[in-house]
Amino acid sequence: MFSQQTPITLAGYQGAGSILSSSLLSLAQSLNESQLFGPVATTIDVTAQGETAGHLFKSVATGARHLCYVASGYLTALAPDLAVLDLPFTVTERSRALAALDQTAGQLLSRTLEQHSGYRVLGFWDNGFRHMSNAVRPLRRPADCQGIKIRTLDSAIYRESLNALGFQAITTDVSDLMRVIRSGLVQAQENPLTNYSNFKIYEHHPYLSLTSHVFGVLLLLCNEPWFRSLSEPQQQALQEAATQATQHQRALAAQQDAVLQATFLQQGVQVVSGSQLDLAQLRRATVYIVERERQTLAKPVVQHYLDALET
C-alpha cells in the first residue's frame, strides 16, 4: 500500500511559460491540498536537465516516476488503436473530439493502452491543432511542400502523412527540436501554436500555415501498478485532481490559440490562414491513410471517435 509519507513525482517536458506546465503545477497543488499523499515533487521540464521526453515516458511506465503527460502519437506503437488520434484532416472542431474522448471513445482508448503498457490514463488534454511552419516559402498546397525536410514527433502516421504531402519527414525528440531547426537540418516543422510560440520557432520560420492537419491529444498518465497500490480515497482524490487539471488545461488551450494568432501577425510572421489553403488538395493527398486505418482500427473505436466527429 502506498504510504502517505512517500513523495509523488510529476514531470513534463515544456518550459515555465507553457500551459502544460501550468496545468501540471495545478495538478500538483490539488494533490498537496488533498492531504492524502506525501509531498509532491514536480519537474516541469525534464529536457532542461538533459533528459529526453522519451525517457520521461519510460520512467513513468517503469515506476521511477508517478505521473506525466505525453502526446498520444508517441504511444501508438504500444497501443495501435491510438492511431485514430493521429489521422490527418479528420477533426474540424476540437469540442467534438474532446466530447468523444470524455465518453466511450476515451474509455476504449484508455483500456487498450492500459492492457499493453504500464500506464493508466487519467485524462485527455488538448494539445491544440497542429500547424506547419517553415523557412522557405508560404505553404498552401502539396506542391509547395515538395523537397522540404520537416521535423515531426515519433509517429509512423505523422511521418507518412507528411511524406504524402511532399515533405521529407524526420523524427527527433522534442529536446532536439531547436537544434535541428537552428542548424538547418530541417527547413520546416509542425506543432501546435503554443510550441511555435514557446520555443520561439518564429525567429527561424517566418512562414506559418494554419493547416490544422491533426488535432493533438495529450494523455495524462500515471503508473498503473502504483495507482493500484493507492487506497480507495487516494485513487478518488487523484482522479478528481486529474479531472480538475484537465478542465483547467483545456480552457487555457482554447484561449491561447486565439491570442497567439494575433500575436504572430504583430511579430511579422507571414500567416497563411485556413481559407487561403487548398485544403481539398491537402486532404486528397492523405485520404488513403484515413481510409486504410478505418479498416484496421477496432470498429468500436472508429464508431465512437471518427464517426462521432462527423455527426
Backbone hydrogen bonds in HBPLUS format (Angstrom, degrees):
<---DONOR---> <-ACCEPTOR-->    atom                        ^
c    i                          cat <-CA-CA->   ^        H-A-AA   ^      H-
h    n   atom  resd res      DA  || num        DHA   H-A  angle D-A-AA Bond
n    s   type  num  typ     dist DA aas  dist angle  dist       angle   num
A0002-PHE N   A0229-SER O   3.01 MM 227  5.47 163.0  2.04 126.8 129.2     1
A0006-THR N   A0003-SER O   3.14 MM   3  5.41 156.8  2.20 106.9 113.6     2
A0008-ILE N   A0039-PRO O   2.90 MM  31  6.33 151.0  1.99 146.0 155.3     3
A0041-ALA N   A0008-ILE O   2.71 MM  33  6.00 163.4  1.73 168.8 174.6     4
A0066-HIS N   A0009-THR O   3.13 MM  57  5.34 146.3  2.25 134.0 143.9     5
A0067-LEU N   A0009-THR O   3.13 MM  58  6.53 156.5  2.19 156.0 159.8     6
A0010-LEU N   A0041-ALA O   2.88 MM  31  6.20 161.8  1.91 156.3 161.4     7
A0043-THR N   A0010-LEU O   2.92 MM  33  6.30 159.5  1.97 147.0 152.3     8
A0011-ALA N   A0067-LEU O   3.13 MM  56  6.53 140.6  2.30 137.4 148.3     9
A0012-GLY N   A0043-THR O   2.92 MM  31  6.44 140.8  2.08 156.3 164.6    10
A0046-VAL N   A0012-GLY O   2.99 MM  34  6.34 160.5  2.02 150.7 150.9    11
A0018-SER N   A0015-GLY O   3.18 MM   3  5.67 166.1  2.20 117.1 121.3    12
A0022-SER N   A0018-SER O   3.10 MM   4  6.45 158.7  2.14 145.0 150.8    13
A0023-SER N   A0019-ILE O   2.98 MM   4  6.06 151.8  2.06 136.3 143.5    14
A0024-LEU N   A0020-LEU O   2.90 MM   4  6.11 150.0  1.99 144.3 152.6    15
A0025-LEU N   A0021-SER O   2.95 MM   4  6.20 158.4  2.00 151.1 156.4    16
A0026-SER N   A0022-SER O   2.97 MM   4  6.21 143.8  2.10 138.8 149.3    17
A0027-LEU N   A0023-SER O   2.99 MM   4  6.27 150.8  2.08 143.4 150.3    18
A0028-ALA N   A0024-LEU O   2.99 MM   4  6.32 158.2  2.04 146.9 152.8    19
A0029-GLN N   A0025-LEU O   2.95 MM   4  6.17 155.9  2.01 146.6 152.5    20
A0030-SER N   A0026-SER O   3.11 MM   4  6.37 158.5  2.16 146.4 151.4    21
A0031-LEU N   A0027-LEU O   3.03 MM   4  6.32 157.9  2.08 153.0 159.0    22
A0032-ASN N   A0028-ALA O   2.96 MM   4  6.23 156.3  2.02 149.2 155.8    23
A0033-GLU N   A0029-GLN O   2.91 MM   4  6.13 157.9  1.95 149.9 156.1    24
A0034-SER N   A0030-SER O   3.06 MM   4  6.24 132.2  2.29 139.8 151.4    25
A0035-GLN N   A0032-ASN O   3.22 MM   3  5.68 148.9  2.32 109.3 117.1    26
A0048-ALA N   A0045-ASP O   3.26 MM   3  5.69 146.6  2.38 106.6 114.8    27
A0049-GLN N   A0046-VAL O   2.98 MM   3  5.35 153.1  2.05 107.7 116.4    28
A0051-GLU N   A0046-VAL O   3.17 MM   5  5.38 156.6  2.22 143.1 137.3    29
A0050-GLY N   A0047-THR O   3.07 MM   3  4.98 161.5  2.11 105.7 107.2    30
A0056-LEU N   A0052-THR O   3.18 MM   4  6.53 149.0  2.28 142.0 150.4    31
A0056-LEU N   A0053-ALA O   3.05 MM   3  5.01 117.1  2.47  93.7 109.5    32
A0057-PHE N   A0053-ALA O   3.13 MM   4  6.54 158.9  2.18 157.4 160.3    33
A0058-LYS N   A0054-GLY O   3.23 MM   4  6.48 161.2  2.27 145.2 150.1    34
A0059-SER N   A0055-HIS O   2.90 MM   4  6.11 145.4  2.03 146.2 155.8    35
A0059-SER N   A0056-LEU O   3.08 MM   3  5.11 120.5  2.45  95.1 110.2    36
A0060-VAL N   A0056-LEU O   3.27 MM   4  6.66 143.0  2.42 149.0 157.4    37
A0060-VAL N   A0057-PHE O   3.23 MM   3  5.43 130.6  2.49  98.2 110.1    38
A0061-ALA N   A0057-PHE O   3.11 MM   4  6.45 156.9  2.17 146.9 153.6    39
A0062-THR N   A0058-LYS O   2.97 MM   4  6.18 149.5  2.06 149.5 156.5    40
A0064-ALA N   A0059-SER O   2.80 MM   5  4.97 120.3  2.16 154.5 164.4    41
A0065-ARG N   A0059-SER O   3.01 MM   6  5.53 147.1  2.12 125.0 121.9    42
A0063-GLY N   A0060-VAL O   3.19 MM   3  5.01 140.1  2.36  93.6 105.0    43
A0223-ASN N   A0066-HIS O   2.97 MM 157  5.43 136.2  2.16 145.2 154.3    44
A0068-CYS N   A0221-LEU O   3.04 MM 153  5.50 151.9  2.12 144.4 149.8    45
A0221-LEU N   A0068-CYS O   2.81 MM 153  5.50 166.3  1.83 170.6 175.3    46
A0070-VAL N   A0219-LEU O   2.97 MM 149  5.32 138.8  2.14 136.0 148.8    47
A0219-LEU N   A0070-VAL O   2.77 MM 149  5.32 167.8  1.79 155.3 154.2    48
A0074-TYR N   A0071-ALA O   3.05 MM   3  5.92 158.3  2.10 126.5 131.5    49
A0072-SER N   A0217-VAL O   2.93 MM 145  5.88 172.2  1.94 166.7 164.1    50
A0075-LEU N   A0072-SER O   2.94 MM   3  5.60 159.5  1.98 122.4 128.6    51
A0078-LEU N   A0075-LEU O   2.99 MM   3  5.38 135.9  2.18 107.7 119.3    52
A0079-ALA N   A0075-LEU O   3.09 MM   4  6.41 158.2  2.14 152.4 159.0    53
A0082-LEU N   A0079-ALA O   2.90 MM   3  5.85 167.0  1.92 134.8 138.8    54
A0083-ALA N   A0080-PRO O   2.98 MM   3  5.70 164.6  2.01 119.4 124.5    55
A0084-VAL N   A0081-ASP O   3.16 MM   3  5.97 172.0  2.17 119.4 122.0    56
A0085-LEU N   A0082-LEU O   2.96 MM   3  5.79 164.0  1.99 123.5 127.6    57
A0086-ASP N   A0083-ALA O   2.91 MM   3  5.07 157.8  1.96 109.0 116.4    58
A0089-PHE N   A0213-HIS O   2.70 MM 124  4.81 159.2  1.74 135.8 143.3    59
A0096-ARG N   A0093-GLU O   3.20 MM   3  5.67 130.2  2.46 108.3 118.9    60
A0097-ALA N   A0093-GLU O   3.43 MM   4  6.82 162.7  2.46 151.0 155.3    61
A0098-LEU N   A0094-ARG O   2.92 MM   4  6.13 169.7  1.93 160.4 162.6    62
A0099-ALA N   A0095-SER O   2.97 MM   4  6.00 151.5  2.05 139.0 147.3    63
A0100-ALA N   A0096-ARG O   3.03 MM   4  6.23 157.6  2.08 147.7 152.8    64
A0101-LEU N   A0097-ALA O   3.07 MM   4  6.35 151.7  2.15 144.9 152.9    65
A0102-ASP N   A0098-LEU O   2.98 MM   4  6.18 130.9  2.23 140.4 153.0    66
A0102-ASP N   A0099-ALA O   3.24 MM   3  5.11 133.9  2.46  92.1 104.5    67
A0103-GLN N   A0100-ALA O   3.12 MM   3  5.23 155.3  2.19 101.6 109.0    68
A0107-GLN N   A0103-GLN O   3.23 MM   4  6.54 155.5  2.29 150.2 157.5    69
A0108-LEU N   A0104-THR O   2.91 MM   4  6.17 160.4  1.95 159.5 164.0    70
A0109-LEU N   A0105-ALA O   3.00 MM   4  6.24 165.8  2.02 153.9 157.3    71
A0110-SER N   A0106-GLY O   2.90 MM   4  5.95 157.3  1.95 145.9 152.7    72
A0111-ARG N   A0107-GLN O   3.00 MM   4  6.11 158.4  2.04 144.0 149.9    73
A0112-THR N   A0108-LEU O   3.06 MM   4  6.32 162.1  2.09 150.1 154.3    74
A0113-LEU N   A0109-LEU O   3.10 MM   4  6.27 158.1  2.15 146.6 152.1    75
A0114-GLU N   A0110-SER O   2.96 MM   4  6.11 164.5  1.98 151.5 156.2    76
A0115-GLN N   A0111-ARG O   2.99 MM   4  6.15 140.3  2.15 144.2 154.5    77
A0116-HIS N   A0113-LEU O   3.08 MM   3  5.30 142.1  2.23 103.2 113.9    78
A0224-GLU N   A0118-GLY O   2.83 MM 106  5.43 169.3  1.84 135.7 139.0    79
A0120-ARG N   A0222-CYS O   2.79 MM 102  5.28 139.0  1.95 153.3 159.1    80
A0222-CYS N   A0120-ARG O   2.94 MM 102  5.28 149.3  2.03 145.9 155.5    81
A0122-LEU N   A0220-LEU O   2.71 MM  98  5.36 176.0  1.71 165.9 165.7    82
A0220-LEU N   A0123-GLY O   2.89 MM  97  5.07 176.5  1.89 149.4 149.3    83
A0125-TRP N   A0218-LEU O   2.71 MM  93  4.78 160.9  1.75 145.1 149.1    84
A0218-LEU N   A0125-TRP O   2.97 MM  93  4.78 171.3  1.98 133.6 136.5    85
A0127-ASN N   A0216-GLY O   2.90 MM  89  4.60 150.1  1.99 135.1 132.3    86
A0216-GLY N   A0128-GLY O   2.81 MM  88  5.30 155.7  1.87 142.2 141.7    87
A0130-ARG N   A0214-VAL O   2.73 MM  84  5.35 164.3  1.76 166.2 171.7    88
A0131-HIS N   A0191-ASN O   2.92 MM  60  5.55 172.0  1.93 131.6 130.8    89
A0191-ASN N   A0131-HIS O   2.97 MM  60  5.55 144.5  2.10 152.5 159.2    90
A0132-MET N   A0209-SER O   3.15 MM  77  5.28 152.5  2.23 157.5 157.2    91
A0209-SER N   A0132-MET O   2.75 MM  77  5.28 174.4  1.75 171.5 172.9    92
A0133-SER N   A0189-GLN O   2.96 MM  56  5.61 166.8  1.98 163.7 167.2    93
A0189-GLN N   A0133-SER O   3.00 MM  56  5.61 152.3  2.08 150.5 154.5    94
A0134-ASN N   A0207-TYR O   2.91 MM  73  5.38 147.4  2.01 145.3 153.5    95
A0207-TYR N   A0134-ASN O   3.28 MM  73  5.38 157.9  2.33 167.9 164.2    96
A0135-ALA N   A0187-GLN O   2.92 MM  52  5.58 146.0  2.04 159.9 168.5    97
A0278-ASP N   A0140-ARG O   2.91 MM 138  5.87 178.7  1.91 151.3 150.9    98
A0144-ASP N   A0141-ARG O   2.93 MM   3  5.58 142.9  2.07 120.5 130.0    99
A0145-CYS N   A0142-PRO O   2.93 MM   3  5.25 149.1  2.03 110.8 120.5   100
A0148-ILE N   A0145-CYS O   3.26 MM   3  5.86 167.0  2.28 139.8 138.7   101
A0147-GLY N   A0166-GLY O   3.28 MM  19  6.60 135.4  2.49 163.7 152.5   102
A0168-GLN N   A0148-ILE O   2.90 MM  20  6.00 153.1  1.97 143.9 144.2   103
A0187-GLN N   A0149-LYS O   2.93 MM  38  5.54 145.8  2.05 136.5 145.1   104
A0188-ALA N   A0149-LYS O   3.00 MM  39  6.13 131.2  2.24 155.7 159.8   105
A0150-ILE N   A0168-GLN O   2.96 MM  18  6.02 157.1  2.01 134.2 140.1   106
A0170-ILE N   A0150-ILE O   2.80 MM  20  5.96 156.7  1.86 164.4 164.8   107
A0151-ARG N   A0188-ALA O   2.92 MM  37  6.32 156.3  1.98 136.1 137.3   108
A0152-THR N   A0170-ILE O   2.84 MM  18  6.10 148.9  1.94 157.9 162.1   109
A0172-THR N   A0152-THR O   3.38 MM  20  6.71 150.3  2.48 167.7 175.5   110
A0155-SER N   A0153-LEU O   2.85 MM   2  5.81 127.0  2.14 113.5  97.4   111
A0159-ARG N   A0155-SER O   3.05 MM   4  6.33 167.3  2.06 155.7 158.3   112
A0160-GLU N   A0156-ALA O   2.93 MM   4  6.13 164.6  1.96 148.0 152.7   113
A0161-SER N   A0157-ILE O   2.88 MM   4  5.92 163.1  1.91 149.3 154.0   114
A0162-LEU N   A0158-TYR O   3.02 MM   4  6.22 163.7  2.05 152.7 156.7   115
A0163-ASN N   A0159-ARG O   2.90 MM   4  6.08 158.6  1.95 152.6 159.0   116
A0164-ALA N   A0160-GLU O   2.91 MM   4  6.06 150.0  2.00 144.6 152.9   117
A0165-LEU N   A0161-SER O   3.24 MM   4  6.54 131.7  2.49 135.8 147.5   118
A0165-LEU N   A0162-LEU O   3.16 MM   3  5.14 133.6  2.38  94.1 106.5   119
A0167-PHE N   A0162-LEU O   3.12 MM   5  5.58 146.0  2.24 156.7 146.5   120
A0166-GLY N   A0163-ASN O   2.96 MM   3  5.11 152.4  2.04 103.6 112.5   121
A0176-ASP N   A0173-ASP O   2.88 MM   3  5.44 158.0  1.93 117.0 124.2   122
A0177-LEU N   A0174-VAL O   3.16 MM   3  4.97 166.6  2.18 103.8 107.6   123
A0180-VAL N   A0176-ASP O   3.29 MM   4  6.54 165.7  2.31 159.0 160.8   124
A0181-ILE N   A0177-LEU O   3.22 MM   4  6.47 144.7  2.35 143.6 153.8   125
A0182-ARG N   A0178-MET O   2.83 MM   4  5.91 173.7  1.84 152.1 154.3   126
A0183-SER N   A0179-ARG O   2.97 MM   4  5.96 159.0  2.02 147.0 153.1   127
A0186-VAL N   A0180-VAL O   3.24 MM   6  5.91 155.2  2.31 144.6 140.0   128
A0184-GLY N   A0181-ILE O   3.18 MM   3  5.32 145.1  2.31 101.4 111.4   129
A0195-ASN N   A0192-PRO O   3.06 MM   3  5.66 133.5  2.29 112.8 123.2   130
A0196-TYR N   A0192-PRO O   3.26 MM   4  6.64 157.5  2.32 148.1 154.8   131
A0197-SER N   A0193-LEU O   2.95 MM   4  6.20 145.5  2.07 150.1 158.8   132
A0198-ASN N   A0194-THR O   2.84 MM   4  5.98 173.8  1.84 149.0 151.0   133
A0199-PHE N   A0195-ASN O   3.01 MM   4  5.71 166.6  2.03 143.9 147.9   134
A0201-ILE N   A0196-TYR O   3.06 MM   5  5.07 135.9  2.26 134.3 146.3   135
A0200-LYS N   A0197-SER O   2.94 MM   3  4.96 151.8  2.02 105.0 114.0   136
A0203-GLU N   A0200-LYS O   3.13 MM   3  5.80 162.1  2.16 114.8 119.9   137
A0204-HIS N   A0201-ILE O   2.89 MM   3  5.56 160.1  1.93 121.2 127.5   138
A0205-HIS N   A0201-ILE O   2.86 MM   4  5.97 151.0  1.94 150.3 159.1   139
A0270-GLN N   A0206-PRO O   2.81 MM  64  5.99 160.7  1.84 174.0 176.3   140
A0208-LEU N   A0270-GLN O   3.05 MM  62  6.14 171.1  2.06 146.0 147.5   141
A0272-VAL N   A0208-LEU O   2.75 MM  64  6.12 164.1  1.77 159.6 164.4   142
A0211-THR N   A0209-SER O   2.87 MM   2  5.56 132.9  2.10 107.4  92.8   143
A0210-LEU N   A0272-VAL O   2.89 MM  62  6.08 174.0  1.90 169.7 169.5   144
A0227-PHE N   A0223-ASN O   2.97 MM   4  6.25 156.0  2.03 151.8 159.2   145
A0228-ARG N   A0224-GLU O   3.04 MM   4  6.36 158.2  2.09 155.1 160.3   146
A0229-SER N   A0225-PRO O   3.12 MM   4  6.36 131.6  2.37 136.8 149.3   147
A0229-SER N   A0226-TRP O   2.99 MM   3  5.05 132.1  2.23  97.7 111.5   148
A0230-LEU N   A0227-PHE O   3.12 MM   3  5.43 157.2  2.17 108.2 115.2   149
A0235-GLN N   A0231-SER O   2.88 MM   4  6.18 161.3  1.92 159.4 164.6   150
A0236-GLN N   A0232-GLU O   2.99 MM   4  6.17 162.3  2.03 152.2 156.7   151
A0237-ALA N   A0233-PRO O   2.93 MM   4  6.08 157.9  1.98 144.1 150.5   152
A0238-LEU N   A0234-GLN O   2.87 MM   4  6.04 157.4  1.92 150.9 156.9   153
A0239-GLN N   A0235-GLN O   2.99 MM   4  6.22 164.1  2.02 150.1 154.0   154
A0240-GLU N   A0236-GLN O   2.96 MM   4  6.13 158.2  2.01 148.6 155.0   155
A0241-ALA N   A0237-ALA O   2.94 MM   4  6.08 157.0  1.99 145.4 151.7   156
A0242-ALA N   A0238-LEU O   2.88 MM   4  6.09 153.3  1.96 147.6 155.5   157
A0243-THR N   A0239-GLN O   2.89 MM   4  6.09 155.1  1.96 146.6 153.1   158
A0244-GLN N   A0240-GLU O   3.01 MM   4  6.20 158.6  2.06 146.0 151.6   159
A0245-ALA N   A0241-ALA O   2.94 MM   4  6.13 157.8  1.99 145.4 151.7   160
A0246-THR N   A0242-ALA O   2.87 MM   4  6.01 147.6  1.97 143.3 152.5   161
A0247-GLN N   A0243-THR O   3.06 MM   4  6.34 158.0  2.11 148.4 152.8   162
A0248-HIS N   A0244-GLN O   3.07 MM   4  6.31 158.0  2.12 146.0 152.2   163
A0249-GLN N   A0245-ALA O   2.85 MM   4  6.04 160.2  1.89 148.4 153.6   164
A0250-ARG N   A0246-THR O   2.98 MM   4  6.16 166.0  2.00 153.5 156.6   165
A0251-ALA N   A0247-GLN O   3.15 MM   4  6.28 159.1  2.20 145.4 150.8   166
A0252-LEU N   A0248-HIS O   3.15 MM   4  6.39 160.2  2.19 149.1 154.2   167
A0253-ALA N   A0249-GLN O   2.94 MM   4  6.18 155.7  2.00 150.5 157.6   168
A0254-ALA N   A0250-ARG O   3.12 MM   4  6.32 165.1  2.14 153.3 155.1   169
A0255-GLN N   A0251-ALA O   3.20 MM   4  6.34 161.8  2.23 146.8 152.0   170
A0256-GLN N   A0252-LEU O   2.90 MM   4  5.98 159.8  1.94 151.3 157.1   171
A0257-ASP N   A0253-ALA O   3.30 MM   4  6.43 158.0  2.35 148.7 152.1   172
A0259-VAL N   A0255-GLN O   3.38 MM   4  6.65 164.2  2.41 150.0 154.4   173
A0260-LEU N   A0256-GLN O   2.88 MM   4  5.97 165.8  1.90 162.3 165.3   174
A0261-GLN N   A0257-ASP O   3.29 MM   4  6.46 160.1  2.34 149.8 153.4   175
A0263-THR N   A0259-VAL O   3.14 MM   4  6.40 153.0  2.21 145.2 153.4   176
A0264-PHE N   A0260-LEU O   2.90 MM   4  6.13 159.9  1.94 161.5 164.3   177
A0265-LEU N   A0261-GLN O   3.40 MM   4  6.63 157.3  2.46 142.7 147.6   178
A0266-GLN N   A0262-ALA O   3.27 MM   4  6.57 154.0  2.34 144.7 151.2   179
A0267-GLN N   A0263-THR O   3.06 MM   4  6.37 135.6  2.27 142.8 155.5   180
A0267-GLN N   A0264-PHE O   3.07 MM   3  4.98 127.6  2.35  92.9 107.1   181
A0269-VAL N   A0264-PHE O   3.05 MM   5  5.41 156.3  2.11 158.9 152.0   182
A0268-GLY N   A0265-LEU O   3.15 MM   3  5.27 160.8  2.19 104.4 109.7   183
A0276-GLN N   A0273-SER O   2.99 MM   3  5.29 147.0  2.10 106.5 116.7   184
A0277-LEU N   A0274-GLY O   3.24 MM   3  5.34 161.8  2.28 104.8 110.3   185
A0282-LEU N   A0278-ASP O   3.13 MM   4  6.47 162.9  2.16 151.8 157.1   186
A0283-ARG N   A0279-LEU O   2.84 MM   4  5.97 162.3  1.88 152.5 156.5   187
A0284-ARG N   A0280-ALA O   2.98 MM   4  6.13 159.4  2.02 144.4 150.6   188
A0285-ALA N   A0281-GLN O   3.08 MM   4  6.25 151.3  2.17 148.3 154.6   189
A0286-THR N   A0283-ARG O   3.05 MM   3  5.37 140.4  2.22 105.8 116.7   190
A0287-VAL N   A0283-ARG O   2.84 MM   4  5.70 124.1  2.16 154.9 171.0   191
A0289-ILE N   A0286-THR O   2.98 MM   3  5.67 143.7  2.11 118.7 127.6   192
A0291-GLU N   A0287-VAL O   2.98 MM   4  6.27 166.6  2.00 158.5 162.0   193
A0292-ARG N   A0288-TYR O   2.95 MM   4  6.02 154.6  2.02 140.0 146.9   194
A0293-GLU N   A0289-ILE O   2.97 MM   4  6.13 167.3  1.99 152.0 155.4   195
A0294-ARG N   A0290-VAL O   2.98 MM   4  6.13 148.3  2.09 146.8 155.2   196
A0295-GLN N   A0292-ARG O   3.03 MM   3  5.41 136.6  2.23 104.4 115.9   197
A0296-THR N   A0293-GLU O   3.08 MM   3  5.02 134.8  2.29  96.4 109.0   198
A0297-LEU N   A0293-GLU O   2.86 MM   4  5.77 158.2  1.90 161.0 162.2   199
A0301-VAL N   A0298-ALA O   2.98 MM   3  5.39 124.1  2.30 109.4 123.6   200
A0302-VAL N   A0298-ALA O   3.11 MM   4  6.50 158.8  2.16 155.5 162.0   201
A0303-GLN N   A0299-LYS O   2.88 MM   4  6.08 165.4  1.90 156.7 160.9   202
A0304-HIS N   A0300-PRO O   2.90 MM   4  5.98 166.6  1.92 147.7 151.2   203
A0305-TYR N   A0301-VAL O   2.92 MM   4  5.78 129.2  2.19 142.0 152.4   204
A0307-ASP N   A0302-VAL O   2.90 MM   5  6.23 167.8  1.91 167.9 169.6   205
A0309-LEU N   A0305-TYR O   3.11 MM   4  6.37 134.4  2.33 147.7 159.2   206
A0309-LEU N   A0306-LEU O   3.14 MM   3  5.29 135.7  2.35  98.8 110.6   207
A0310-GLU N   A0307-ASP O   3.14 MM   3  5.38 146.6  2.26 103.5 112.8   208
